[in-house]
Amino acid sequence: MDLRFVEMMRYARVPFELNVRPGDRVLIVTDTRVDPLVWQALAAACREVGGDPTLMIMTPRDLSGHEPPPEVAEAMKASTLNCLAASRSLAHTKARTEAARAGAAQMWMDGLTPEILMEGATAEQYREMQALAERLHRLWDEGETVRVTSPLGMDLTATIRDRLSFYITGTLVPHPLSGFMRCGFPDGECGIAPVEGTCNGMAVFDSSMDGLGALEEPLRFTVEQSRVVHIAGGRQARQLQDLLRQHGDENSLYFPAEISIGLNPALRFVGKPRMDKKARGGVHMAIGNNLMDGGVVDSRTHLDAIARNCSLWIDGRLVVEHGEIRA
């Protein structure tokens, strides 16, 4: 027996205790790139709280946002709750949307590793995050412009007027636009999809990114009218360009699909997007699809990139100062 399983169960129970009722049909979707200990722990934790887990294992998708096989998509529509625990995110897929329309709630757990489940976050922290998220939510919804800077040269502006923000803090809550029930684990973020065509400047990421993992050097996006027109950052910049050329589409360089503030005080920046984008005070942005967050850009990709030590202003009000939330 792998003794890591004992420590993993300590935290694997948390999302199910918060969100699963006895008798719920829970579909765990994973792939062959995920450590089997992860889905074993999730299934055991779900069963412990009275859920009825079913497991589907697929081959890995090329990038986050790519569709699962049709058999998985059909099963997702028949479940009470989908735990999407593959190595690539299924959150921004048509399969997820159709499952939500059929009444299935969604719990996003992409990129989980045994180490993440051993470090976890407690239910008490999720309750604390909820209050913080509600304060930020109001600031986003009342705002008209956002600016993000960092010591590495980030300086980006965008319009957010008439856009509704979202937050996810570990418990199933309805999306402000669709009403679909969703959360994540580990969780903790509050963000918004800026108005298309209004973003300009330089975005710089220094933590991690979907599809690349931990960043070896800062990744720099030159942005004009909400489109990335140049990517710099050494080997990984070339790798990202190759990935998008092979597996993306004409909207894969739309930016930013979202701007979100991390809320979770238990998480640190460790080079894993699943944790980094939820760590308190971090700012993550995405390229590609923004339909789920209230935009109009459809793409087969949605890739998050995370920056540390940012400052963020909404209508000139300092909300995050060098990685510390001031709201």
C-alpha positions in Angstrom: 0.0 0.0 0.0 1.2 3.5 -0.8 1.1 5.3 2.5 0.6 8.7 0.8 -3.0 7.6 0.5 -3.6 8.1 4.2 -2.6 11.8 4.1 -4.4 12.3 0.8 -7.7 11.2 2.3 -7.5 13.9 4.9 -8.0 16.6 2.2 -9.8 14.5 -0.5 -12.8 14.4 1.8 -13.2 18.2 2.0 -14.9 18.9 -1.4 -17.3 15.9 -0.9 -18.2 16.8 2.6 -19.0 20.3 1.4 -21.0 19.4 -1.7 -22.2 15.8 -1.9 -25.4 14.4 -0.4 -26.1 10.7 0.3 -27.2 9.1 -2.9 -25.7 11.6 -5.3 -24.5 10.1 -8.6 -20.9 11.3 -8.9 -18.9 10.8 -12.1 -15.2 11.1 -11.7 -13.6 11.9 -15.1 -9.8 11.4 -15.3 -7.2 10.3 -17.7 -4.1 8.0 -18.0 -1.7 10.9 -17.2 -3.2 11.3 -13.7 -1.7 9.3 -10.8 -4.1 6.5 -10.0 -3.8 7.4 -6.3 -5.7 10.6 -7.1 -8.8 9.1 -8.5 -8.7 6.3 -5.9 -8.7 8.9 -3.1 -11.5 10.8 -4.8 -13.7 7.8 -5.2 -13.0 6.6 -1.6 -13.8 10.1 -0.2 -17.0 10.3 -2.2 -18.1 6.9 -1.0 -17.3 7.8 2.6 -19.8 10.7 2.6 -22.6 8.6 1.0 -22.1 9.5 -2.7 -22.3 6.9 -5.5 -19.1 7.3 -7.5 -18.5 6.1 -11.1 -15.1 6.4 -12.7 -14.3 7.1 -16.4 -10.6 7.1 -17.5 -9.8 8.5 -21.0 -6.7 9.3 -22.9 -5.3 12.8 -22.2 -6.6 15.8 -24.2 -3.9 17.8 -26.0 -4.8 21.1 -24.3 -7.3 22.5 -21.7 -10.6 23.2 -23.3 -10.5 20.2 -25.8 -13.6 18.0 -25.7 -13.7 14.6 -24.0 -14.8 11.5 -25.9 -18.6 11.4 -26.7 -19.0 8.5 -24.3 -17.7 10.7 -21.4 -19.8 13.6 -22.6 -23.0 11.5 -22.5 -22.2 10.1 -19.0 -21.6 13.7 -17.7 -25.2 14.6 -18.6 -26.6 11.7 -16.5 -24.7 12.5 -13.2 -25.7 14.6 -10.2 -22.1 15.9 -10.0 -19.2 15.7 -12.3 -15.7 15.7 -10.7 -13.5 16.7 -13.6 -10.1 15.4 -12.5 -8.3 15.0 -15.8 -4.8 16.3 -16.4 -6.3 19.0 -18.7 -9.2 21.2 -17.8 -12.7 20.3 -19.2 -14.3 23.4 -17.6 -14.5 25.3 -20.9 -15.9 22.6 -23.1 -19.2 22.0 -24.8 -19.5 18.7 -22.9 -19.4 20.6 -19.6 -22.0 23.1 -20.8 -24.4 20.4 -22.0 -24.0 18.5 -18.8 -24.8 21.6 -16.8 -27.9 22.2 -18.9 -29.0 18.7 -18.1 -28.8 19.6 -14.4 -25.4 18.2 -13.5 -23.2 20.2 -11.1 -19.5 20.6 -11.8 -16.4 20.3 -9.6 -13.2 21.2 -11.4 -10.1 19.3 -10.2 -7.9 19.3 -13.2 -4.2 18.8 -12.7 -4.6 17.1 -9.2 -1.5 15.3 -8.0 -1.0 13.3 -4.8 1.1 16.2 -3.5 -1.7 18.6 -4.0 -4.1 16.4 -2.1 -1.6 16.0 0.7 -1.4 19.8 1.1 -5.0 20.7 0.5 -7.2 23.3 2.2 -9.7 23.1 5.0 -13.4 23.8 5.1 -12.8 26.7 7.5 -10.7 28.5 4.9 -13.4 28.1 2.3 -15.9 29.9 4.6 -13.3 32.7 5.0 -12.8 32.9 1.3 -16.5 33.2 0.7 -16.7 36.5 2.6 -13.7 38.0 0.7 -15.1 36.8 -2.6 -18.4 38.6 -2.0 -16.5 41.9 -1.4 -14.4 41.6 -4.5 -17.5 40.5 -6.5 -19.2 43.8 -5.8 -16.1 45.8 -6.8 -15.8 44.0 -10.1 -19.6 44.4 -10.9 -19.6 48.1 -10.1 -16.3 48.8 -12.0 -15.7 50.1 -15.5 -12.0 49.7 -16.0 -9.2 47.4 -14.6 -5.4 47.9 -14.7 -2.8 45.3 -13.7 0.9 45.9 -13.2 3.9 44.0 -11.8 7.6 44.7 -11.1 8.4 42.5 -14.1 6.8 44.9 -16.5 3.2 43.9 -16.6 1.0 46.9 -17.5 -2.3 46.0 -18.9 -5.7 47.8 -19.1 -9.2 46.7 -20.1 -12.8 47.7 -19.9 -15.2 45.7 -17.6 -18.2 47.9 -17.9 -21.5 45.9 -17.8 -19.8 42.6 -17.3 -20.8 40.4 -14.3 -18.0 38.9 -12.2 -17.9 35.3 -10.8 -16.4 33.6 -7.8 -15.8 30.0 -6.8 -14.8 29.2 -3.3 -15.1 25.5 -2.8 -18.9 25.1 -2.4 -21.4 24.7 -5.3 -22.9 28.0 -6.1 -24.7 29.1 -9.3 -22.9 31.0 -12.0 -24.2 34.6 -12.0 -25.1 34.4 -15.7 -26.1 30.8 -16.5 -27.2 29.6 -13.0 -25.1 26.4 -13.5 -23.8 25.0 -10.2 -20.0 24.8 -10.0 -16.9 24.9 -7.8 -13.3 23.7 -7.8 -10.8 22.0 -5.6 -8.5 23.4 -4.4 -10.5 26.5 -4.9 -10.6 30.2 -4.3 -10.9 32.9 -7.0 -12.9 35.9 -8.1 -12.7 37.4 -11.5 -14.3 38.8 -14.6 -14.2 38.5 -18.4 -13.3 42.0 -19.8 -15.1 43.5 -22.8 -13.8 42.1 -26.1 -11.4 44.4 -28.0 -10.6 46.7 -25.0 -7.4 45.1 -23.6 -4.0 46.6 -24.4 -0.5 46.5 -23.0 2.0 44.0 -21.7 1.1 40.9 -19.7 3.9 39.1 -17.8 3.6 35.7 -16.1 6.2 34.2 -13.8 4.6 31.3 -11.9 3.0 28.7 -14.2 0.7 28.2 -17.2 -1.7 25.5 -18.4 0.1 23.4 -21.0 3.5 24.5 -19.9 3.7 23.9 -16.1 6.2 25.8 -14.0 7.7 28.8 -15.9 11.4 28.8 -16.3 11.5 32.5 -17.1 8.9 35.2 -17.4 6.4 34.7 -20.2 5.5 38.0 -22.0 2.4 38.7 -24.0 2.2 41.9 -26.1 -1.6 42.6 -26.3 -3.4 44.8 -28.8 -7.2 45.1 -28.9 -7.6 41.9 -26.8 -5.3 39.8 -29.0 -1.8 38.5 -28.2 0.3 39.7 -31.1 3.7 38.6 -29.7 4.9 36.0 -27.2 8.4 36.2 -25.6 10.0 34.1 -23.0 12.6 31.6 -24.3 12.0 27.9 -24.8 8.5 27.9 -23.3 7.3 30.8 -25.4 8.2 28.7 -28.5 6.5 25.7 -26.9 3.3 27.6 -26.3 3.3 28.9 -29.9 3.8 25.4 -31.2 0.9 24.1 -29.0 -1.5 26.7 -30.2 -0.4 26.2 -33.8 -1.0 22.5 -33.6 -4.1 22.3 -31.3 -5.6 25.8 -31.2 -7.8 27.8 -33.6 -8.3 31.4 -34.7 -9.5 32.5 -31.3 -6.8 30.8 -29.2 -4.9 34.0 -28.9 -7.8 36.1 -27.7 -6.8 37.7 -24.4 -7.8 37.9 -21.6 -10.6 35.5 -21.5 -10.7 36.3 -17.8 -8.8 38.2 -15.1 -9.1 36.6 -11.7 -7.7 37.2 -8.2 -6.6 34.1 -6.1 -8.2 33.9 -2.7 -6.9 30.8 -0.9 -4.5 31.5 2.0 -3.5 27.9 2.4 -1.9 27.6 -1.1 1.5 28.7 -2.3 3.0 29.3 -5.7 4.5 25.9 -6.5 4.6 25.8 -10.3 1.3 23.9 -10.7 -1.5 25.9 -12.3 -4.2 24.0 -10.2 -2.7 25.5 -7.0 -1.0 28.7 -8.3 -4.2 30.2 -9.7 -6.0 29.9 -6.4 -3.2 31.2 -4.2 -4.2 34.3 -2.3 -3.1 37.5 -4.0 -2.0 36.0 -7.3 -3.6 37.1 -10.5 -4.3 34.8 -13.4 -5.5 35.5 -16.9 -6.4 33.2 -19.7 -6.2 33.1 -23.5 -8.9 31.6 -25.6 -12.6 30.8 -24.8 -14.5 33.2 -22.6 -18.0 32.0 -23.1 -18.4 30.5 -19.6 -17.5 33.8 -18.0 -19.9 35.9 -19.9 -18.1 36.8 -23.1 -18.7 36.0 -26.7 -15.4 34.4 -27.9 -15.6 30.7 -28.7 -12.4 28.7 -28.9 -11.4 25.1 -28.4 -8.7 26.2 -25.9 -8.7 28.1 -22.5 -5.3 28.3 -20.9 -4.6 30.0 -17.6 -1.3 31.8 -16.8 -0.4 33.0 -13.3 1.5 36.1 -12.2 2.8 36.9 -8.7 3.4 40.2 -6.9 0.9 42.1 -9.1 -1.0 45.3 -8.3 -4.6 45.6 -9.6 -6.8 48.6 -9.7 -10.6 48.8 -10.4 -11.6 52.3 -11.5 -8.4 53.6 -9.9 -9.0 51.9 -6.5 -6.1 49.7 -5.4 -7.5 46.2 -4.8 -4.4 44.1 -4.9 -1.0 45.7 -3.9 2.1 43.6 -4.8 0.3 40.4 -4.2 -1.7 41.5 -1.1 -5.4 41.9 -1.3 -6.6 45.3 0.0 -10.3 45.0 -0.5 
